[in-house]
Amino acid sequence: MLDLSGKTALVTGIANNRSIAWGIAQKLHQAGAKLGITYLPDDRDRNKGKVAELTEPLAPDFLLPCNVQDDAQVDDLFTAVAEKWEKIDILVHCLAFANKEDLSGSFTDISRAGFQLALDVSAYSLIHLCRAARPLMKNGGSVITLTYIGGVKVIPNYNVMGIAKAALEMNVRYLASDMGPDNIRVNGISSGTIRTLASSAIGDIHKMLHHYEESSPLRRLVTTEDVGNAAAFLGSDLSSAITGQIIYVDSGYEVMGV
Ligand SMILES: NC(=O)c1ccc[n+]([C@@H]2O[C@H](COP(=O)([O-])OP(=O)(O)OC[C@H]3O[C@@H](n4cnc5c(N)ncnc54)[C@H](O)[C@@H]3O)[C@@H](O)[C@H]2O)c1
């Protein structure tokens, strides 16, 4: 039986009700975890209001700002978390960003600035969050990040995010090795294509969704609930010896050659 009661879970990356992080937060809550939620702050606190309203039924212990590009915000987040919680058990890293122009067209057009931005937000952030969370993972812990097959194989238009996901997946392995002695597990979920705010920035995403649905073994798109179930498993003691892995939750798409 999957039981997360007594566990705390810090969830990043909820933007709206289509967000994968929202699907994950709901499943962690259903399994009994206490939630802490972060949002990306903006000038007029619109994200805060949206995320607060959406997540209210899950009664999170707190809702705190965190732009992972800002070191001070990450550090302030964990200072605030330490005042509220004695420990963190589960950390969900479910965020990424790249400029729209780097998510279509020719791969050779990727700019240095675009490359740095995508890698900073989407890959480096996992290292920083792990460093900050580690002292609070006193009884061990489970870190879960979200990746995509475009970090392993060429997916049209995924371009700069493919490099970011490749880096992120290698982060998973190094972090698992580094934090394993503290009984902190680090795993990635490679989700099938889901229509979200982030994925709609990728050129021709509708074609990808169609192709996915037609050619994956299960002949269906993945839902945020599917991903949430896998995250709840990885957050639980049922996955106690699994670390450094990338688990595909993708209707089987990854095994197909054509
Ligand atoms: N949608 C898909 O098809 C798919 C497939 C595989 C993996 N993923 C991954 O899932 C994760 C979540 O994406 P999603 O599809 O749910 O889209 P989403 O737009 O709902 O979520 C992306 C989140 O990243 C956050 N974010 C962006 N820049 C940030 C920053 N500087 N600091 C803090 N947060 C920031 C946004 O606020 C948002 O909440 C991403 O890592 C994405 O690459 C998505």
The ligand as an SDF file (V2000), in Angstrom:
LIG
                    3D

 44 48  0  0  0  0  0  0  0  0999 V2000
    4.6510   18.6980  -20.9990 N   0  0  0  0  0  0  0  0  0  0  0  0
    5.4150   17.7320  -21.4810 C   0  0  0  0  0  0  0  0  0  0  0  0
    5.1430   17.1760  -22.5400 O   0  0  0  0  0  0  0  0  0  0  0  0
    6.6420   17.3010  -20.7110 C   0  0  0  0  0  0  0  0  0  0  0  0
    7.2280   16.0680  -21.0280 C   0  0  0  0  0  0  0  0  0  0  0  0
    8.3600   15.6690  -20.3150 C   0  0  0  0  0  0  0  0  0  0  0  0
    8.8920   16.4940  -19.3430 C   0  0  0  0  0  0  0  0  0  0  0  0
    8.3020   17.6870  -19.0640 N   0  0  0  0  0  0  0  0  0  0  0  0
    8.9160   18.5210  -18.0250 C   0  0  0  0  0  0  0  0  0  0  0  0
    8.0010   18.6810  -16.9550 O   0  0  0  0  0  0  0  0  0  0  0  0
    8.3660   19.8390  -16.2130 C   0  0  0  0  0  0  0  0  0  0  0  0
    7.1250   20.6770  -15.9710 C   0  0  0  0  0  0  0  0  0  0  0  0
    6.6500   21.2300  -17.1920 O   0  0  0  0  0  0  0  0  0  0  0  0
    5.1100   21.2430  -17.6000 P   0  0  0  0  0  0  0  0  0  0  0  0
    5.0300   20.5970  -18.9370 O   0  0  0  0  0  0  0  0  0  0  0  0
    4.2600   20.7820  -16.4950 O   0  0  0  0  0  0  0  0  0  0  0  0
    4.8600   22.7940  -17.8930 O   0  0  0  0  0  0  0  0  0  0  0  0
    4.4240   24.0100  -16.9420 P   0  0  0  0  0  0  0  0  0  0  0  0
    4.5520   25.2320  -17.8030 O   0  0  0  0  0  0  0  0  0  0  0  0
    3.1090   23.7760  -16.3120 O   0  0  0  0  0  0  0  0  0  0  0  0
    5.5360   23.9990  -15.8200 O   0  0  0  0  0  0  0  0  0  0  0  0
    6.7900   24.5990  -15.9730 C   0  0  0  0  0  0  0  0  0  0  0  0
    7.0770   25.2920  -14.6530 C   0  0  0  0  0  0  0  0  0  0  0  0
    8.3980   25.8290  -14.6460 O   0  0  0  0  0  0  0  0  0  0  0  0
    8.3360   26.9910  -13.8680 C   0  0  0  0  0  0  0  0  0  0  0  0
    9.5080   27.8210  -14.0880 N   0  0  0  0  0  0  0  0  0  0  0  0
    9.9770   28.3250  -15.2680 C   0  0  0  0  0  0  0  0  0  0  0  0
   11.0650   29.0950  -15.0370 N   0  0  0  0  0  0  0  0  0  0  0  0
   11.2860   29.0650  -13.6940 C   0  0  0  0  0  0  0  0  0  0  0  0
   12.2400   29.6620  -12.8380 C   0  0  0  0  0  0  0  0  0  0  0  0
   13.1960   30.4650  -13.3180 N   0  0  0  0  0  0  0  0  0  0  0  0
   12.1700   29.4190  -11.5040 N   0  0  0  0  0  0  0  0  0  0  0  0
   11.2050   28.6140  -10.9880 C   0  0  0  0  0  0  0  0  0  0  0  0
   10.2570   28.0300  -11.7510 N   0  0  0  0  0  0  0  0  0  0  0  0
   10.3040   28.2560  -13.0810 C   0  0  0  0  0  0  0  0  0  0  0  0
    7.0500   27.6480  -14.3170 C   0  0  0  0  0  0  0  0  0  0  0  0
    6.6300   28.6270  -13.3730 O   0  0  0  0  0  0  0  0  0  0  0  0
    6.1180   26.4580  -14.3760 C   0  0  0  0  0  0  0  0  0  0  0  0
    5.4680   26.2730  -13.1520 O   0  0  0  0  0  0  0  0  0  0  0  0
    9.4570   20.5270  -17.0350 C   0  0  0  0  0  0  0  0  0  0  0  0
   10.7270   20.1460  -16.5460 O   0  0  0  0  0  0  0  0  0  0  0  0
    9.2560   19.9380  -18.4160 C   0  0  0  0  0  0  0  0  0  0  0  0
   10.4080   19.9910  -19.2270 O   0  0  0  0  0  0  0  0  0  0  0  0
    7.2020   18.1070  -19.7280 C   0  0  0  0  0  0  0  0  0  0  0  0
  1  2  1  0
  2  3  2  0
  2  4  1  0
  4  5  1  0
  4 44  2  0
  5  6  2  0
  6  7  1  0
  7  8  2  0
  8  9  1  0
  8 44  1  0
  9 10  1  0
  9 42  1  0
 10 11  1  0
 11 12  1  0
 11 40  1  0
 12 13  1  0
 13 14  1  0
 14 15  2  0
 14 16  1  0
 14 17  1  0
 17 18  1  0
 18 19  2  0
 18 20  1  0
 18 21  1  0
 21 22  1  0
 22 23  1  0
 23 24  1  0
 23 38  1  0
 24 25  1  0
 25 26  1  0
 25 36  1  0
 26 27  1  0
 26 35  1  0
 27 28  2  0
 28 29  1  0
 29 30  1  0
 29 35  2  0
 30 31  1  0
 30 32  2  0
 32 33  1  0
 33 34  2  0
 34 35  1  0
 36 37  1  0
 36 38  1  0
 38 39  1  0
 40 41  1  0
 40 42  1  0
 42 43  1  0
M  CHG  2   8   1  16  -1
M  END
$$$$
